[in-house]
Amino acid sequence: MHLRLPAACCSLFLLYLLAACHPGRNNGEGQIDLDQQVTNETHPRDTVFRNFNQNWKKFISTQAELDKAVDTSQQPMGWEPEIRVDCQYSRAAGGIIPLVQVSWTSAQADTNVRMDIALLYRGFQNNYYSTVFPLTPNRRFALALHSNYLKDSAAVLLTGPSLFPKVVDFRLREADTSAKAVQGPALRQHTLLLTDVGPGLTYRLRMCMLHEGSWQTSREMLFSAPICPIDNH
């Protein structure tokens, strides 16, 4: 008993010091305060997202093409595009923002296509995603009129501006096949460049093609946006 008492006293003293050095927030009853701020919103954003909580409805699109139904009865083809991520300075955002490049080859020119992105779990199945068509520079992903986000503003605010990336560029050219002989039709190289994605977030990207008045799911894949350093200059 005499040997254990000093050890117990030392342990109590160390716990007291730790509590004094790290006074966590509590509600007066020794419980964790769940209202404490744990998210970091210091990364740069385009000025188009200013006052997003009040102005998010400006990202609703009235394009008739986007309001057409999406046929998901066919399983999307396997898609393993080349993903490159980078960070670049944006004057509109006033800082360094993520950049994602998606490249793939196919025998056909994927021109009359639209892209959808989802952040929430089962976003495509539950109609919680944003979309863009056509893939022209400076066009942003938007919400179609049939999107469930329009009836769930809390979900919009949860995902935030990260749901509305911008197409920087979309290029189509003949693929370089000089390294080996290739039989059959020429392959096309497609390159899609996106910015204003959420740093560190994982996106599900889906390609759809217009067929007989409705969109057919073609390809689907995941990518993660990089976390860029904060520019203090």
C-alpha positions in Angstrom: 0.0 0.0 0.0 2.8 2.4 0.9 4.5 1.8 -2.5 1.4 2.4 -4.6 0.2 5.6 -3.0 3.0 7.9 -4.5 2.3 6.5 -8.0 -1.4 7.2 -7.7 -0.7 10.7 -6.5 1.7 11.3 -9.4 -1.0 10.1 -11.9 -3.6 12.5 -10.4 -1.1 15.3 -10.5 -0.4 14.6 -14.2 -4.1 14.5 -15.1 -4.5 17.9 -13.4 -1.7 19.4 -15.4 -3.1 18.1 -18.7 -6.6 19.5 -17.9 -5.1 22.8 -17.1 -3.0 23.0 -20.3 -5.9 21.8 -22.6 -9.1 23.2 -21.3 -11.7 21.7 -23.7 -15.0 23.4 -24.2 -17.9 21.8 -22.3 -21.5 22.5 -21.4 -20.9 22.8 -17.7 -21.6 19.1 -17.1 -18.3 17.7 -18.3 -19.7 16.8 -21.7 -18.2 17.7 -25.1 -19.9 20.7 -26.8 -21.1 19.5 -30.2 -21.5 23.1 -31.4 -17.8 23.8 -31.5 -16.4 24.7 -34.9 -14.3 21.9 -36.4 -14.3 22.8 -40.1 -11.8 25.0 -41.8 -13.2 27.5 -44.4 -10.0 29.4 -44.9 -9.2 28.1 -48.4 -9.7 30.6 -51.3 -13.0 30.6 -53.2 -14.1 32.3 -56.4 -16.1 35.5 -55.7 -19.1 34.0 -57.4 -19.6 32.0 -54.2 -19.9 35.2 -52.0 -22.9 35.0 -49.7 -23.5 31.4 -50.8 -26.0 30.6 -48.1 -28.3 33.3 -49.5 -27.4 33.1 -53.2 -27.1 29.4 -53.9 -30.2 29.3 -56.1 -28.3 31.1 -58.8 -26.7 27.8 -59.5 -30.0 26.3 -60.6 -30.0 25.7 -64.4 -33.1 25.9 -66.6 -31.5 24.1 -69.5 -34.0 21.7 -71.1 -31.2 19.3 -71.9 -30.3 18.9 -68.2 -33.9 18.2 -67.2 -34.2 15.1 -69.4 -34.4 11.8 -67.5 -31.2 9.8 -66.9 -31.5 6.1 -67.7 -29.5 4.1 -65.2 -30.7 0.7 -66.2 -27.4 0.0 -67.9 -24.4 -0.7 -65.8 -21.7 2.0 -66.6 -18.7 0.8 -68.4 -15.4 0.5 -66.7 -13.5 3.7 -66.8 -9.9 4.2 -65.7 -8.9 7.6 -67.0 -5.6 9.3 -66.1 -6.1 11.7 -63.2 -3.7 14.5 -62.6 -4.0 17.0 -59.8 -2.3 20.3 -59.3 -2.6 23.7 -57.5 -2.6 27.0 -59.2 -3.1 30.6 -58.3 -6.6 32.1 -59.1 -7.1 35.8 -59.3 -10.9 35.3 -58.9 -10.3 33.3 -55.7 -7.4 35.4 -54.5 -5.3 32.4 -53.7 -4.1 28.9 -54.7 -6.9 26.5 -55.6 -7.0 22.9 -56.7 -7.0 21.8 -60.3 -8.0 18.3 -61.6 -7.3 17.0 -65.1 -9.2 13.9 -66.3 -7.9 12.3 -69.5 -9.1 9.2 -71.4 -9.1 7.6 -74.9 -11.9 6.1 -76.8 -12.6 5.0 -80.4 -15.4 7.6 -80.6 -15.4 11.3 -80.0 -17.2 11.9 -76.8 -18.5 15.4 -77.7 -22.2 15.4 -77.1 -21.8 14.3 -73.4 -22.6 15.8 -70.1 -20.8 15.3 -66.8 -22.4 14.8 -63.3 -20.7 14.9 -60.0 -21.9 13.7 -56.6 -20.4 14.3 -53.1 -23.1 12.7 -50.9 -23.4 9.0 -50.3 -25.5 7.4 -53.2 -25.8 10.8 -54.7 -26.7 9.6 -58.2 -29.2 7.0 -57.0 -30.9 9.6 -54.7 -30.8 12.5 -57.3 -28.3 14.6 -55.2 -25.8 15.7 -57.8 -24.8 18.6 -60.0 -24.3 18.5 -63.8 -22.8 20.4 -66.7 -23.6 20.5 -70.4 -22.0 21.2 -72.8 -18.4 20.9 -71.7 -17.4 24.4 -72.7 -14.7 26.6 -70.9 -15.9 28.6 -67.9 -19.2 26.7 -67.6 -20.0 25.6 -64.1 -21.8 22.6 -62.8 -25.3 23.4 -61.8 -28.5 21.9 -60.4 -31.1 20.6 -62.8 -34.7 21.5 -62.2 -35.5 17.9 -61.1 -32.7 17.8 -58.6 -33.7 16.8 -55.0 -31.3 19.5 -53.8 -34.0 22.1 -54.8 -36.2 20.7 -52.1 -33.4 20.3 -49.5 -31.6 23.5 -48.9 -29.8 22.0 -45.9 -28.1 19.5 -48.2 -27.0 22.3 -50.5 -25.5 24.2 -47.6 -23.8 20.9 -46.3 -22.0 20.3 -49.6 -21.5 24.0 -50.3 -19.7 25.6 -53.2 -17.7 22.4 -53.7 -20.7 21.1 -55.6 -20.2 23.6 -58.4 -16.8 23.2 -60.0 -15.9 25.0 -63.2 -14.9 23.6 -66.5 -11.6 25.2 -67.4 -11.2 23.4 -70.7 -12.3 20.3 -72.6 -10.1 19.2 -75.5 -10.4 16.5 -78.1 -7.6 15.3 -80.4 -6.3 12.2 -82.1 -4.4 10.0 -79.7 -0.6 9.5 -80.1 -0.2 5.9 -81.4 3.3 6.3 -82.9 4.8 3.9 -80.3 3.1 0.9 -81.8 1.0 -0.2 -84.8 -2.7 0.2 -84.2 -5.3 -1.6 -86.2 -8.9 -0.3 -86.5 -10.3 3.2 -86.0 -8.1 6.0 -84.7 -8.3 6.6 -81.0 -9.4 10.0 -79.6 -7.7 11.6 -76.6 -10.1 13.5 -74.3 -8.9 16.0 -71.7 -11.2 17.6 -69.1 -9.8 20.3 -66.8 -11.8 21.2 -63.7 -11.2 23.8 -61.0 -13.1 25.1 -57.9 -13.3 21.6 -56.5 -13.3 21.2 -52.7 -9.8 20.6 -51.3 -9.4 17.0 -50.1 -12.9 15.9 -51.1 -13.7 12.7 -53.0 -16.0 13.1 -56.0 -17.9 10.6 -58.0 -17.9 11.6 -61.7 -20.3 10.2 -64.2 -20.4 10.7 -68.0 -23.8 10.5 -69.7 -24.6 10.4 -73.5 -27.8 11.6 -75.1 -29.7 8.8 -76.8 -33.3 8.9 -78.1 -34.4 11.8 -75.9 -32.8 10.6 -72.6 -29.4 10.5 -71.1 -27.7 7.1 -70.9 -25.0 6.5 -68.2 -21.8 5.7 -69.9 -18.9 5.8 -67.5 -18.3 6.4 -63.8 -15.3 6.8 -61.6 -13.9 8.4 -58.4 -11.3 11.1 -58.0 -9.9 13.1 -55.0 -9.1 16.8 -55.1 -5.8 18.0 -53.8 -5.3 20.1 -50.7 -3.3 23.2 -51.7 -1.0 25.3 -49.6 -2.3 28.6 -48.4 -0.6 31.5 -50.1 0.1 34.2 -47.5 1.6 36.6 -50.0 
